[in-house]
Amino acid sequence: MVTQWHGIVAPAGTPRPIVERLYREIAKALQNADVVSRLATDGTEGVESTPQQFAAHMKAEREKWNQAIKQAGISIQ
């Protein structure tokens, strides 16, 4: 099954306090009824995850799709 997801990332080396502040503010926004409503108009559901959880999710997605590409014999031409 293929699902679409979006996330917010910062450049490598962004200081930890900035990452944590972004996480807190985004998590707070995802609790706002107006934000939830706006996301829902696009069929989107906001899901809060910590920076560590999101990094693990991105890693798992990379591994899943790399494996699918390898199994399908897809290559860049």
C-alpha positions as CSV (number, residue, x, y, z in Angstrom):
1,M,0.0,0.0,0.0
2,V,1.2,3.5,-0.9
3,T,0.4,6.4,1.4
4,Q,1.3,10.0,1.0
5,W,2.9,11.9,3.8
6,H,4.4,15.3,4.4
7,G,6.9,16.5,6.9
8,I,8.8,19.5,8.0
9,V,12.6,19.2,8.1
10,A,15.5,21.5,8.9
11,P,19.0,21.6,7.5
12,A,21.5,19.2,8.9
13,G,23.3,20.7,11.9
14,T,20.4,22.9,13.0
15,P,20.9,23.5,16.7
16,R,18.9,21.2,18.9
17,P,17.1,24.0,20.7
18,I,15.8,25.3,17.4
19,V,14.6,21.8,16.4
20,E,12.9,21.3,19.7
21,R,11.2,24.7,19.4
22,L,10.0,24.0,15.9
23,Y,8.6,20.6,17.2
24,R,6.7,22.2,20.0
25,E,5.2,25.0,17.9
26,I,4.2,22.6,15.1
27,A,2.7,20.2,17.7
28,K,0.7,23.1,19.1
29,A,-0.5,24.1,15.7
30,L,-1.7,20.6,15.0
31,Q,-4.0,21.0,18.0
32,N,-5.6,24.2,16.6
33,A,-9.1,23.6,15.3
34,D,-8.5,25.9,12.4
35,V,-5.4,24.1,11.3
36,V,-7.1,20.7,11.7
37,S,-10.1,21.9,9.6
38,R,-7.8,23.3,6.9
39,L,-5.8,20.1,6.7
40,A,-9.1,18.1,6.5
41,T,-10.2,20.1,3.4
42,D,-7.4,18.5,1.5
43,G,-8.1,15.0,3.0
44,T,-5.1,15.4,5.3
45,E,-4.8,14.5,8.9
46,G,-2.0,16.1,11.0
47,V,0.0,13.5,13.0
48,E,2.4,14.7,15.7
49,S,5.7,12.9,16.0
50,T,8.9,13.8,17.7
51,P,11.9,14.7,15.6
52,Q,13.4,11.2,16.4
53,Q,10.1,9.4,15.4
54,F,10.0,11.3,12.1
55,A,13.6,10.6,11.4
56,A,12.9,6.9,12.0
57,H,9.9,7.1,9.7
58,M,11.9,8.7,6.9
59,K,14.6,6.0,7.3
60,A,12.1,3.2,7.1
61,E,10.5,4.8,4.0
62,R,13.8,5.1,2.3
63,E,14.6,1.5,3.0
64,K,11.2,0.3,1.8
65,W,11.4,2.2,-1.5
66,N,15.0,1.3,-2.1
67,Q,14.1,-2.4,-1.7
68,A,11.0,-2.0,-4.0
69,I,13.2,-0.3,-6.7
70,K,15.8,-3.0,-6.4
71,Q,13.3,-5.8,-6.7
72,A,11.6,-4.2,-9.7
73,G,15.0,-3.8,-11.4
74,I,14.5,-0.1,-11.9
75,S,17.5,1.9,-12.9
76,I,18.3,5.4,-14.0
77,Q,19.0,5.7,-17.7
